[in-house]
Amino acid sequence: MAVSAASSSPAVSVVLCVYNRSRQAVECLDSLLATELADFEIVAVDDASTDDSAEALERWKAAHPEVAMSVVRNARNLGVSGARNAGIAAARGEIVAFTDSDCLVEPGWLGALVAPFHDPGVGAASGEVVDTPPRTYAERVYRGTCRVGAGELQARGLVGGNMAFRRELFERHLFDEALEYGCDEDDIAWRLEDEGWRLAYAAGARVRHDHPMKLRDYLRQGFRHGQGAARYWFKRGRLLGRDLILLALAFLSLTLGLADRRFLWIAGLSFALHLAALLFAEVSFKGKGPLEAILVLPGALLYSLWKLASVVWMRARIALGLEPRIRASREAWRRLGSEDS
């Protein structure tokens, strides 16, 4: 059980960001009651919800006076990065952990998640995210998207619904609020690794993730992720990420093929390699079996097409000067790098 609100600063702060998920947020809080650690607090952030999420958080707090808990209410919606930063500002723990309001943590989650910090070289850690059995085709395609720890080729060290950081790092690295949705964890992971910190995988830190969606929800998420990815790649000085390079090359070659048919074979080969890469990701990174990977391939392809369209749209906005926040973020990061060197 958590320490009382009158206790001294806890060892761990668990930040839970909520937007229009009152029922799921309460279920997540209930799951935290079973944690095996005693020295922790809960910081719940309502990101200007339009439902009764803020009231539900306050009711839960009042019903559990034995739990060290604070509720932060944002006056306006700040997006996931801004909400996390609001939680960090209110957190008192030496370790700051995060889970999402559509997750249920298992009893051993928090202890397993903070265990890697016994190594002084570890700056952040992530654990296992287990999706609920799919009820729709979109959920079947999505299953495994939040999986980390699948090897170096995955090139992903943190996942938002199950991660923790040394609090001292937030004196230098908060979440980038120019990345309103998507790639926010990738950005902070890149910055920490750039400073020499290691990211650990805590295999025993398990949360169960229930994110209901239909195909239109999945594609809407893909469009938002495309916007986040375009901003992130711009900040890092990249044109595209490796997940879209072959698909973009296929479209470019197809366009050139209208003038010179010799480019068509490049388009066909690039598209075939993109499909092969999607299958590889479904099996190796998302943990699906080969037959299921083939079954979800059309949905995964549709998602990547929609994401690429979103990336092109966002890059155009950036080029036209319509995204000043990410331009300012890129310049700030470059200045910081210049000062360090």
Kinemage of the C-alpha trace (Angstrom):
@kinemage 1
@onewidth
@group {chain A} dominant
@subgroup {mainchain}
@vectorlist {calphas} color= white
{ca met a 1} P 0.000 0.000 0.000
{ca ala a 2} L 1.208 3.508 -0.769
{ca val a 3} L 2.591 5.780 1.894
{ca ser a 4} L 0.313 8.368 3.420
{ca ala a 5} L 0.230 11.915 2.089
{ca ala a 6} L 1.905 13.169 5.240
{ca ser a 7} L 5.000 11.002 4.726
{ca ser a 8} L 8.366 12.326 3.556
{ca ser a 9} L 9.246 12.274 -0.124
{ca pro a 10} L 8.591 8.806 -1.581
{ca ala a 11} L 11.133 6.767 -3.506
{ca val a 12} L 8.892 6.465 -6.570
{ca ser a 13} L 6.246 8.671 -8.154
{ca val a 14} L 3.772 7.022 -10.525
{ca val a 15} L 2.410 9.527 -13.042
{ca leu a 16} L -0.922 8.719 -14.678
{ca cys a 17} L -2.091 11.066 -17.444
{ca val a 18} L -5.801 11.015 -18.235
{ca tyr a 19} L -7.890 12.469 -21.030
{ca asn a 20} L -11.569 11.494 -21.286
{ca arg a 21} L -11.102 8.038 -19.765
{ca ser a 22} L -12.782 8.264 -16.382
{ca arg a 23} L -13.757 4.585 -16.114
{ca gln a 24} L -10.449 3.196 -17.341
{ca ala a 25} L -8.462 5.627 -15.183
{ca val a 26} L -10.254 4.412 -12.049
{ca glu a 27} L -9.564 0.792 -13.020
{ca cys a 28} L -5.886 1.651 -13.508
{ca leu a 29} L -5.757 3.289 -10.081
{ca asp a 30} L -7.423 0.233 -8.545
{ca ser a 31} L -4.721 -1.978 -10.048
{ca leu a 32} L -2.038 0.166 -8.403
{ca leu a 33} L -3.439 -0.725 -4.975
{ca ala a 34} L -2.022 -4.228 -5.342
{ca thr a 35} L 1.567 -3.110 -5.882
{ca glu a 36} L 4.161 -4.716 -3.640
{ca leu a 37} L 6.104 -1.498 -2.984
{ca ala a 38} L 5.182 0.645 0.006
{ca asp a 39} L 7.168 3.790 -0.707
{ca phe a 40} L 5.446 5.387 -3.678
{ca glu a 41} L 2.973 8.115 -4.558
{ca ile a 42} L 0.475 8.607 -7.384
{ca val a 43} L 0.335 11.786 -9.445
{ca ala a 44} L -2.788 11.835 -11.624
{ca val a 45} L -2.917 14.472 -14.362
{ca asp a 46} L -6.240 15.374 -15.949
{ca asp a 47} L -5.380 16.958 -19.292
{ca ala a 48} L -8.477 19.194 -19.507
{ca ser a 49} L -10.878 16.294 -20.060
{ca thr a 50} L -14.370 17.096 -21.307
{ca asp a 51} L -15.951 14.147 -19.487
{ca asp a 52} L -15.976 13.512 -15.732
{ca ser a 53} L -12.377 12.253 -15.547
{ca ala a 54} L -11.230 15.038 -13.201
{ca glu a 55} L -14.114 14.391 -10.811
{ca ala a 56} L -13.521 10.630 -10.980
{ca leu a 57} L -9.888 11.136 -9.964
{ca glu a 58} L -10.889 13.327 -7.022
{ca arg a 59} L -13.509 10.804 -5.913
{ca trp a 60} L -10.962 7.995 -6.019
{ca lys a 61} L -8.491 10.076 -4.019
{ca ala a 62} L -11.134 10.847 -1.378
{ca ala a 63} L -12.096 7.169 -1.169
{ca his a 64} L -8.471 6.127 -0.532
{ca pro a 65} L -7.027 8.492 2.081
{ca glu a 66} L -4.317 5.942 2.857
{ca val a 67} L -2.791 6.503 -0.601
{ca ala a 68} L -0.320 9.317 -1.226
{ca met a 69} L -1.947 10.943 -4.230
{ca ser a 70} L -2.134 14.337 -5.871
{ca val a 71} L -4.386 15.390 -8.747
{ca val a 72} L -3.172 17.942 -11.292
{ca arg a 73} L -5.807 19.586 -13.493
{ca asn a 74} L -4.532 21.257 -16.648
{ca ala a 75} L -6.488 24.376 -17.615
{ca arg a 76} L -6.161 23.435 -21.282
{ca asn a 77} L -5.253 20.301 -23.153
{ca leu a 78} L -1.459 20.117 -23.436
{ca gly a 79} L -1.122 16.818 -25.258
{ca val a 80} L 0.659 13.774 -23.910
{ca ser a 81} L 4.069 15.434 -23.569
{ca gly a 82} L 2.675 18.479 -21.783
{ca ala a 83} L 0.589 16.308 -19.467
{ca arg a 84} L 3.617 14.202 -18.558
{ca asn a 85} L 5.624 17.338 -17.820
{ca ala a 86} L 2.844 18.575 -15.545
{ca gly a 87} L 3.046 15.272 -13.686
{ca ile a 88} L 6.818 15.516 -13.404
{ca ala a 89} L 6.497 18.997 -11.888
{ca ala a 90} L 4.252 17.614 -9.149
{ca ala a 91} L 6.223 14.397 -8.558
{ca arg a 92} L 8.473 14.051 -5.502
{ca gly a 93} L 10.032 10.639 -6.028
{ca glu a 94} L 13.645 9.866 -6.909
{ca ile a 95} L 12.281 7.640 -9.677
{ca val a 96} L 9.359 8.823 -11.845
{ca ala a 97} L 7.325 6.046 -13.448
{ca phe a 98} L 4.591 6.349 -16.049
{ca thr a 99} L 1.654 4.228 -17.077
{ca asp a 100} L -1.379 5.051 -19.204
{ca ser a 101} L -5.010 5.309 -18.236
{ca asp a 102} L -5.938 2.415 -20.549
{ca cys a 103} L -3.518 0.078 -18.751
{ca leu a 104} L -3.793 -2.197 -15.718
{ca val a 105} L -0.546 -2.818 -13.864
{ca glu a 106} L 0.269 -6.238 -12.455
{ca pro a 107} L 1.143 -6.524 -8.722
{ca gly a 108} L 4.885 -6.878 -9.319
{ca trp a 109} L 5.029 -4.113 -11.924
{ca leu a 110} L 6.532 -1.249 -9.964
{ca gly a 111} L 9.205 -3.271 -8.159
{ca ala a 112} L 10.369 -4.839 -11.423
{ca leu a 113} L 10.335 -1.498 -13.233
{ca val a 114} L 12.566 0.279 -10.707
{ca ala a 115} L 14.968 -2.661 -10.197
{ca pro a 116} L 17.262 -1.714 -13.131
{ca phe a 117} L 18.065 1.611 -11.437
{ca his a 118} L 20.374 -0.174 -9.019
{ca asp a 119} L 22.801 0.136 -11.946
{ca pro a 120} L 24.011 3.771 -11.850
{ca gly a 121} L 24.440 3.811 -15.627
{ca val a 122} L 20.732 3.211 -16.281
{ca gly a 123} L 18.794 6.406 -16.872
{ca ala a 124} L 15.434 4.956 -17.903
{ca ala a 125} L 13.646 1.621 -18.153
{ca ser a 126} L 10.614 0.121 -19.849
{ca gly a 127} L 8.709 -3.083 -19.304
{ca glu a 128} L 6.307 -5.400 -21.080
{ca val a 129} L 2.967 -4.229 -22.492
{ca val a 130} L 0.476 -7.052 -23.045
{ca asp a 131} L -2.502 -6.204 -25.268
{ca thr a 132} L -5.924 -7.641 -24.525
{ca pro a 133} L -7.145 -10.312 -26.978
{ca pro a 134} L -8.298 -8.514 -30.149
{ca arg a 135} L -12.021 -8.020 -30.715
{ca thr a 136} L -11.754 -6.328 -34.115
{ca tyr a 137} L -9.497 -6.587 -37.138
{ca ala a 138} L -7.936 -3.223 -36.291
{ca glu a 139} L -7.072 -4.424 -32.793
{ca arg a 140} L -5.504 -7.546 -34.299
{ca val a 141} L -3.318 -5.394 -36.536
{ca tyr a 142} L -2.455 -3.089 -33.626
{ca arg a 143} L -1.554 -5.909 -31.213
{ca gly a 144} L 2.123 -5.773 -30.309
{ca thr a 145} L 2.627 -2.130 -31.321
{ca cys a 146} L 3.681 -1.203 -27.759
{ca arg a 147} L 6.147 -4.068 -27.458
{ca val a 148} L 9.763 -3.249 -26.570
{ca gly a 149} L 12.758 -5.411 -25.749
{ca ala a 150} L 12.643 -7.320 -29.038
{ca gly a 151} L 16.322 -6.793 -29.810
{ca glu a 152} L 18.673 -4.137 -31.118
{ca leu a 153} L 17.103 -4.144 -34.588
{ca gln a 154} L 13.889 -2.836 -33.084
{ca ala a 155} L 15.694 0.420 -32.187
{ca arg a 156} L 13.086 1.258 -29.563
{ca gly a 157} L 13.902 1.524 -25.891
{ca leu a 158} L 10.896 3.163 -24.230
{ca val a 159} L 7.127 2.837 -24.387
{ca gly a 160} L 4.882 5.456 -22.790
{ca gly a 161} L 2.498 3.144 -20.968
{ca asn a 162} L 5.288 1.418 -19.054
{ca met a 163} L 8.459 3.411 -18.375
{ca ala a 164} L 10.448 5.052 -15.586
{ca phe a 165} L 13.247 7.615 -15.286
{ca arg a 166} L 15.683 8.981 -12.755
{ca arg a 167} L 14.143 12.228 -11.601
{ca glu a 168} L 17.480 14.044 -11.846
{ca leu a 169} L 17.356 13.685 -15.642
{ca phe a 170} L 14.273 15.878 -15.832
{ca glu a 171} L 16.327 18.826 -14.675
{ca arg a 172} L 17.778 18.733 -18.194
{ca his a 173} L 15.345 16.705 -20.285
{ca leu a 174} L 11.586 17.132 -20.121
{ca phe a 175} L 9.271 15.708 -22.766
{ca asp a 176} L 9.249 17.890 -25.869
{ca glu a 177} L 5.852 19.595 -25.972
{ca ala a 178} L 6.329 20.334 -29.668
{ca leu a 179} L 5.793 16.569 -30.085
{ca glu a 180} L 2.147 16.599 -29.084
{ca tyr a 181} L 1.481 12.985 -30.038
{ca gly a 182} L 3.841 10.314 -31.291
{ca cys a 183} L 7.619 9.795 -30.991
{ca asp a 184} L 7.735 11.626 -27.629
{ca glu a 185} L 9.331 8.591 -25.972
{ca asp a 186} L 11.707 8.105 -28.921
{ca asp a 187} L 12.833 11.714 -28.598
{ca ile a 188} L 13.665 11.576 -24.907
{ca ala a 189} L 15.311 8.156 -25.345
{ca trp a 190} L 17.526 9.598 -28.102
{ca arg a 191} L 18.526 12.543 -25.902
{ca leu a 192} L 19.358 10.332 -22.918
{ca glu a 193} L 21.404 7.908 -24.995
{ca asp a 194} L 23.186 10.860 -26.570
{ca glu a 195} L 24.363 11.762 -23.061
{ca gly a 196} L 25.598 8.236 -22.429
{ca trp a 197} L 22.720 6.870 -20.332
{ca arg a 198} L 21.568 3.295 -20.864
{ca leu a 199} L 17.954 2.268 -21.354
{ca ala a 200} L 17.030 -0.964 -19.581
{ca tyr a 201} L 14.339 -3.514 -20.377
{ca ala a 202} L 12.551 -4.692 -17.229
{ca ala a 203} L 11.091 -8.012 -18.342
{ca gly a 204} L 9.039 -8.585 -15.177
{ca ala a 205} L 7.376 -5.148 -15.253
{ca arg a 206} L 4.110 -6.009 -16.977
{ca val a 207} L 1.026 -3.934 -17.735
{ca arg a 208} L -2.105 -5.030 -19.544
{ca his a 209} L -3.228 -2.651 -22.261
{ca asp a 210} L -6.833 -2.329 -23.451
{ca his a 211} L -7.195 0.161 -26.291
{ca pro a 212} L -10.494 -0.496 -28.134
{ca met a 213} L -10.414 0.536 -31.774
{ca lys a 214} L -12.052 0.054 -35.114
{ca leu a 215} L -10.352 0.544 -38.466
{ca arg a 216} L -11.146 4.266 -38.629
{ca asp a 217} L -9.639 4.703 -35.144
{ca tyr a 218} L -6.516 2.823 -36.195
{ca leu a 219} L -6.069 4.958 -39.296
{ca arg a 220} L -6.724 8.144 -37.330
{ca gln a 221} L -3.971 7.066 -34.960
{ca gly a 222} L -1.701 6.423 -37.947
{ca phe a 223} L -2.278 9.942 -39.219
{ca arg a 224} L -1.462 11.418 -35.805
{ca his a 225} L 1.624 9.222 -35.503
{ca gly a 226} L 2.704 10.439 -38.946
{ca gln a 227} L 2.534 14.022 -37.743
{ca gly a 228} L 4.564 13.170 -34.648
{ca ala a 229} L 7.104 11.203 -36.666
{ca ala a 230} L 7.557 14.045 -39.180
{ca arg a 231} L 8.212 16.516 -36.369
{ca tyr a 232} L 10.628 14.133 -34.656
{ca trp a 233} L 12.575 13.364 -37.835
{ca phe a 234} L 12.782 17.079 -38.624
{ca lys a 235} L 14.206 17.719 -35.154
{ca arg a 236} L 16.813 15.027 -35.714
{ca gly a 237} L 17.660 16.250 -39.202
{ca arg a 238} L 16.189 13.217 -40.963
{ca leu a 239} L 13.894 13.174 -43.964
{ca leu a 240} L 12.185 9.863 -43.136
{ca gly a 241} L 12.375 6.974 -40.734
{ca arg a 242} L 13.407 3.538 -41.889
{ca asp a 243} L 9.823 2.225 -41.684
{ca leu a 244} L 8.727 4.455 -44.588
{ca ile a 245} L 11.847 4.763 -46.765
{ca leu a 246} L 11.021 1.854 -49.076
{ca leu a 247} L 7.387 2.871 -49.428
{ca ala a 248} L 8.371 6.447 -50.267
{ca leu a 249} L 10.919 5.163 -52.792
{ca ala a 250} L 8.218 3.017 -54.409
{ca phe a 251} L 5.957 6.033 -54.911
{ca leu a 252} L 8.810 8.213 -56.176
{ca ser a 253} L 9.918 5.541 -58.650
{ca leu a 254} L 6.349 5.005 -59.785
{ca thr a 255} L 6.047 8.717 -60.527
{ca leu a 256} L 9.316 8.724 -62.453
{ca gly a 257} L 8.130 5.614 -64.277
{ca leu a 258} L 5.457 7.681 -65.997
{ca ala a 259} L 8.284 9.364 -67.893
{ca asp a 260} L 10.721 6.451 -68.096
{ca arg a 261} L 9.453 2.889 -67.755
{ca arg a 262} L 12.845 1.715 -66.510
{ca phe a 263} L 11.956 3.155 -63.112
{ca leu a 264} L 8.949 0.846 -62.756
{ca trp a 265} L 11.050 -2.145 -61.699
{ca ile a 266} L 12.494 -0.020 -58.877
{ca ala a 267} L 8.969 0.831 -57.782
{ca gly a 268} L 7.932 -2.825 -57.804
{ca leu a 269} L 11.030 -3.985 -55.949
{ca ser a 270} L 10.757 -1.228 -53.345
{ca phe a 271} L 7.099 -2.029 -52.714
{ca ala a 272} L 7.843 -5.758 -52.388
{ca leu a 273} L 10.654 -5.039 -49.926
{ca his a 274} L 8.341 -2.785 -47.931
{ca leu a 275} L 5.825 -5.632 -47.641
{ca ala a 276} L 8.607 -7.971 -46.533
{ca ala a 277} L 9.708 -5.433 -43.926
{ca leu a 278} L 6.141 -5.178 -42.625
{ca leu a 279} L 5.953 -8.957 -42.260
{ca phe a 280} L 9.301 -9.012 -40.482
{ca ala a 281} L 8.151 -6.314 -38.060
{ca glu a 282} L 4.890 -8.121 -37.298
{ca val a 283} L 6.745 -11.329 -36.435
{ca ser a 284} L 9.996 -10.099 -34.888
{ca phe a 285} L 8.940 -6.859 -33.228
{ca lys a 286} L 5.227 -7.298 -32.524
{ca gly a 287} L 5.449 -10.980 -31.644
{ca lys a 288} L 2.838 -12.356 -34.042
{ca gly a 289} L 2.979 -15.763 -35.676
{ca pro a 290} L 3.680 -16.015 -39.436
{ca leu a 291} L 0.065 -16.792 -40.382
{ca glu a 292} L -1.318 -13.955 -38.296
{ca ala a 293} L 1.300 -11.618 -39.764
{ca ile a 294} L 0.036 -12.452 -43.260
{ca leu a 295} L -3.562 -11.924 -42.102
{ca val a 296} L -2.872 -8.432 -40.761
{ca leu a 297} L -0.612 -7.379 -43.648
{ca pro a 298} L -3.361 -5.462 -45.537
{ca gly a 299} L -4.170 -3.451 -42.412
{ca ala a 300} L -0.509 -2.785 -41.692
{ca leu a 301} L 0.015 -1.626 -45.287
{ca leu a 302} L -3.008 0.675 -45.121
{ca tyr a 303} L -1.649 2.141 -41.879
{ca ser a 304} L 1.787 2.812 -43.392
{ca leu a 305} L 0.226 4.434 -46.473
{ca trp a 306} L -1.856 6.728 -44.281
{ca lys a 307} L 1.137 7.480 -42.085
{ca leu a 308} L 3.265 8.381 -45.113
{ca ala a 309} L 0.553 10.736 -46.360
{ca ser a 310} L 0.512 12.389 -42.942
{ca val a 311} L 4.308 12.738 -42.933
{ca val a 312} L 4.273 14.420 -46.359
{ca trp a 313} L 1.530 16.791 -45.201
{ca met a 314} L 3.394 17.696 -42.006
{ca arg a 315} L 6.724 18.177 -43.791
{ca ala a 316} L 4.962 20.580 -46.129
{ca arg a 317} L 3.612 22.516 -43.162
{ca ile a 318} L 7.083 22.681 -41.632
{ca ala a 319} L 8.594 23.861 -44.913
{ca leu a 320} L 5.945 26.598 -45.153
{ca gly a 321} L 6.747 27.830 -41.642
{ca leu a 322} L 3.437 26.676 -40.184
{ca glu a 323} L 5.010 24.623 -37.386
{ca pro a 324} L 7.064 27.160 -35.394
{ca arg a 325} L 7.149 25.046 -32.209
{ca ile a 326} L 9.107 22.179 -33.725
{ca arg a 327} L 11.417 24.609 -35.511
{ca ala a 328} L 12.139 26.290 -32.177
{ca ser a 329} L 12.659 22.875 -30.551
{ca arg a 330} L 15.157 21.865 -33.234
{ca glu a 331} L 17.111 25.086 -32.831
{ca ala a 332} L 17.117 24.775 -29.028
{ca trp a 333} L 18.489 21.234 -29.250
{ca arg a 334} L 21.197 22.323 -31.693
{ca arg a 335} L 22.222 25.183 -29.429
{ca leu a 336} L 22.409 22.830 -26.476
{ca gly a 337} L 24.621 20.490 -28.476
{ca ser a 338} L 26.890 23.364 -29.457
{ca glu a 339} L 27.243 24.445 -25.837
{ca asp a 340} L 28.117 20.909 -24.745
{ca ser a 341} L 30.774 20.543 -27.428
